[in-house]
Amino acid sequence: IKLLLVVGLLRGKLWSYPASLAALGAFMFYQVYRYSYTHSFGLLVLTVFDAVVMVLIWHEWKVVRQHKPA
């Protein structure tokens, strides 16, 4: 899933931005769920990293939408 989304992002496909945000959100939800059982510090680090990536994707999506011809 992530490979397909990365290819879409690199090619600037508009569908890949919301799909990437949804996929990362689902992964983050699962990581927090797993953290409630394992209390693994690594899961928290990965979740924070995913949140930073989500912010970057959101920002890039706004930029791409502004510069795409109608």
C-alpha positions in Angstrom: 0.0 0.0 0.0 2.7 2.4 1.0 4.7 1.8 -2.1 1.7 2.5 -4.4 1.1 5.7 -2.4 4.7 6.8 -2.6 4.8 6.3 -6.4 1.6 8.4 -6.7 3.0 11.1 -4.5 6.3 11.2 -6.5 4.3 11.5 -9.7 2.1 14.3 -8.3 -1.2 12.4 -8.6 -3.8 14.3 -6.7 -5.6 11.1 -5.6 -2.5 10.0 -3.7 -2.5 12.8 -1.2 -5.8 12.1 0.6 -5.2 8.3 0.2 -1.8 8.7 1.9 -3.3 10.8 4.7 -6.0 8.1 5.2 -3.5 5.2 5.1 -1.1 6.9 7.6 -4.0 7.8 9.9 -5.1 4.1 9.9 -1.5 3.0 10.6 -1.2 5.5 13.4 -4.5 4.3 14.9 -3.3 0.8 14.9 0.1 1.8 16.4 -1.6 3.5 19.3 -3.9 0.5 19.7 -0.8 -1.8 19.8 0.9 0.6 22.2 -1.9 0.1 24.7 -0.9 -3.5 24.9 2.9 -3.4 24.5 3.9 0.0 25.9 6.7 0.0 23.4 8.6 3.3 23.1 9.4 2.5 19.5 5.7 2.6 18.6 5.4 6.1 20.1 8.4 7.2 18.1 7.0 5.7 14.9 3.6 7.4 15.5 5.2 10.8 16.0 7.2 10.3 12.8 4.1 9.4 10.9 2.4 12.5 12.3 5.2 14.6 10.9 5.0 12.9 7.5 1.2 13.6 7.5 1.8 17.3 8.1 4.3 17.4 5.3 1.9 15.6 2.9 -0.9 17.9 3.9 1.3 21.0 3.2 2.5 19.6 -0.2 -1.1 18.8 -1.2 -2.1 22.4 -0.6 0.9 23.6 -2.7 0.2 21.2 -5.5 -3.5 22.2 -5.6 -2.7 25.9 -5.9 -0.3 25.4 -8.8 -2.3 22.9 -10.8 -4.1 24.4 -13.8 -7.8 24.1 -13.7 
